[in-house]
């Protein structure tokens, strides 16, 4: 992987860079739509490319359970399987295992868990996580880590950091496939000294990139930004930084200002399926009755396929009727919104106007929320 910084912000740690992989390059800061089951729900690879997506995330845990990483490997790997020829990042499955709190047991060797699909028993350790991701064929792969809940006891998090560091070393030693870039994941809960220890341990191993894990698990915005700020300065400037699972637009802008390069979240597509749409004036609930006969597009300043063809009234009708087209059109709009948001952030950094962009964006979101509350 190549990582080249092209522009730096004079006020913040924000930067515009380019990451080159064996399947193409993309600019950062970047948002990666989540293809949990090997697809971004309801959208085709061609539609994703049309709205500007350059890299996807796929989920190791889910693809391991169904259809199985060996099946995917036999069929030519994940790119061939899902017909996506751009870069793919595969997560390690650590977060999904964390979410199965009633179905898993963590030990120093790995995690024993029951499938959420059929209750069958499985074990994944660091070597297994590497073998699965190598079979899937992701371009960027992640070390196996333990994601702790919030809040969490200091002593437990301390032992968890030791475990995550040990697993990271095993992942590094176990990796055998060339052409895949391995990122280490910094853990440590909300504790400054444990985050520092985790970061320094991983930097000593010289990974090609670093992720901040264990955030967006219930902590507040100020706490999350504090952890990012305290940790990111410990990581090499010449390596990309990936904030896992954070996806609210305002949170992305905060994190970019602090120096984060990469993001992923299910938010745009999950919200689309729930009828929540992102606009320049804040979030819109298309199921609201006031859109019953509204012939305007979702956002008159948006150039996506959905906004250029369909009215709010039609989109509300589709949603209320539970038509499948509702999920597709809403998802196209939300993914397009996120791609344009990242494009605008990169442009603001290049012009050294990120503060002005950030202030204007947050003001527009506040005004949109106030207007929405007044209408209710």
Secondary structure, DSSP 8 states (H G I E B T S, - for coil): -EEEEEEE-SSSS-EEEEEEETTEEEEESEEEEEETTSS-TT--HHHHHHTT--EEEE-HHHHHHTT-HHHHHHTT-HHHHHT--SEEEE--SHHHHHH-TTTEEE-SS-EEEE-TTT--EEEE-HHHHHHHHHHHT-SEEE-------SS--HHHHHHHHHHHHHHHHHHHHH---TT-EEEEEE--TT-HHHHHHHHHHHHHHT-SEEEE-S-SSS--HHHHHHHHHHHHTTS-TTSEEEETT---HHHHHHHHHHT--EEEESHHHHHHHTTEEEETTEEEETTSGGGTT--S-S-TT--SHHHHH--HHHHHHHHHTT-HHHHHHHHHHHHHHHHHHHHHHHHHHHTT-HHHHHHHHHHHHHHHHHHHHHH-
